[in-house]
């Protein structure tokens, strides 16, 4: 009789956890997802899914569902803060799909979570499971959940985000550093901004000490807006702290009238502090490993946070294929060796963009603008090809970046 497939418990039912579950199920493993919330959902706003993740989700049969609610922007447009001048404008849409073999999408996070959750067999998705403790018995991992009993599996994956209980259990506490930036987010019905005549683009307005990102989501019914502003101090990382639109308008005083009119259409905004974390030295301990924000949380300035968690799931599925129970730790070490250089590089570039997006007018800003105009910086095709061409499900060596 053939050995039973490896049993895998995934703690966390967010984008990374659900995508990993689907990829591991597709590879033939016995997978269950445990989410602490009483229902699968998402309180965030927009998210960008670039071709390096879109191709992985398409292979799982999700292309039709993604096309229903995802938006395919025609261009990525980077603009100057005061006069709206174009600094760089790179094609996406059909050209990106032809070049990279998969589309570039903008989603409302709730829509992406919903389509991923719908694809997971319901008997494998367990809500109301808050992790309390993990015990690695050597031949199995035991997860104990508050008021929900115990679960034993061959290995356990922590996909439980920036405040990961799994990471704390295997690696101890962390001390993230405040970046000096806070972000405000808002969603505006498309009809409310029709008079502003925004094209089907992902736009990034850059200026001294702040920037604003905007793009359509939810089948173009909503415009997602994120305003990032430098601030001296902050505590906590909640996505649900209410903000005031008047504070955003004050911070962006003197910016282009079209952008100020856009901010003025926001009726409700939430704010959160942005915290940075250095790369972890290790992602695994015994039969327990991490993926996504639990091991490489990154600032949102490369639009790759969720994308990298999806890549993690693809690589992990490949590393575990054909592995016996006695060799799980080795497979997890290989997974880290393959994924860590790329994730760490993305963390570093995301951190650097915090400075690049917020340069005051002057020599450094002019040099940045010239490089962007020449297609050598920012989100130009040549600068981003290494990101979008990557296929995390193809492992040809022991490491790749």
ABEGO torsion letter per residue (X at the ends): XBBBBBBBBBBEABAAAAAAAAAAAAAGBBBBBBBABABBBBABBBBBBBAAAAAAAAAAGAAAAAAAABBBBABBBBBBAAAGBBABBBBBEAAAAAAAGBBBBBBBAAAAAAAAAAABBAAABBBGBBBABBBBAGABBBBBBBGAEBBBBABBBBAAEAABAAAAAAAEBBBBBBAGBBBBBBBBBAAAAAAAGBBBBBBBBBBBGBBBBBBBBGGGABBBBBBBBBBABBBEABAABBBBAAAAAAAABGBBAAAAAAAAABABBBBBBBBBBBBBABABBEABBBBEAAABBBBAAAGAAAAAAAAAAAAAAAAABGBBAAAAAAAAAAAAAAAAAAAAAAAAAAAAAAAAAABBBEAAAAAAAAAAAAGABEABAAAAAAAAABBAABBABABBX
